[in-house]
Amino acid sequence: PVVTARTLPVAAPATGDQLLEAMRARYDGRWYRTLTFVQRTLLVDPRDGRERRQTWYESMAIPGRLRIDRDSTLRTGTLFANDSQYVVVNGALRRAIPGHNPLLVLAFDVYGQPAARTAAVLRSLGFPDGPVRADAWQGRPVWVVGGAPGDLRSPQYWVDQERLVFVRLIQPDPANPAQAFDARFEQYRPLGGGWIAPRVEAYTGGRRTLLEEYDDVRADVELDPALFDARKWTQARHW
């Protein structure tokens, strides 16, 4: 079935787990399983406002795998896979630590794995299962899991009621918990059997510190499994 701009919203979920299950069920068997895109990236230093512009090349296999090549040499980047984060510099694995990317989990993995798995990962990242409340974001009704009205610091995530896609995440900034980190997925458009937000903004302490804009977005492309093996970073056949 083709995803349309209007889809009936689900009944009010009592818990975050129920909302995650509704998201998975809405696109069961239809959401794309792989994704590639070129990302124009603007990074802003929160201390002095200095800007850096870069072009990243991203490959995704849902659930749980995201490769970010941070330049066109394809020798330096970050990999999320195997419940871990890997950092590669000059073609060599520099660091590996346990961890997940919450934006990957909420915007993509939720459609490719059991809701119980998504909920468990979010709990491990400090996100609660409730309360769930109705709110509005950019003129559209949303469900908000966590926090309370007016609380823009506690861990919480926002989901469009009609489309059942993730639109906003708030949590204490990992680098400075005294400040809030606020990420927003914007300008959603249909892609394959699901959706894509080709513009992502993130704010730290109320100041924009990241802007991502996606070009050459392709879904359900064939990807070499070696792309998601940090030990084969430079050997993999790249798209």
Buried (B, 14 or more C-beta within 10 A) or exposed (E): EEBEEEEEBBEEBEBBBBBBBBBBEBBEEEBBBBBBBBBEBBBBEBEEEEEEEEEBBBBBBBBBBBBBBBEEEBBBBBBBBBEBBBBBEEEEEEEBEEEBBBBBBBBBBBBBBEBEBBBEBBEEBEBBBBBBBEEEBEEEEBBBBBBEEEEEBBBBBBBBBBBBBBBBBBBBBEEEEEBBBBBBBBEBEEBBBBBBBBEBBBBBEEEBBBBBBBEEBBBBEEBBEBBBBBEEBEEBEBB
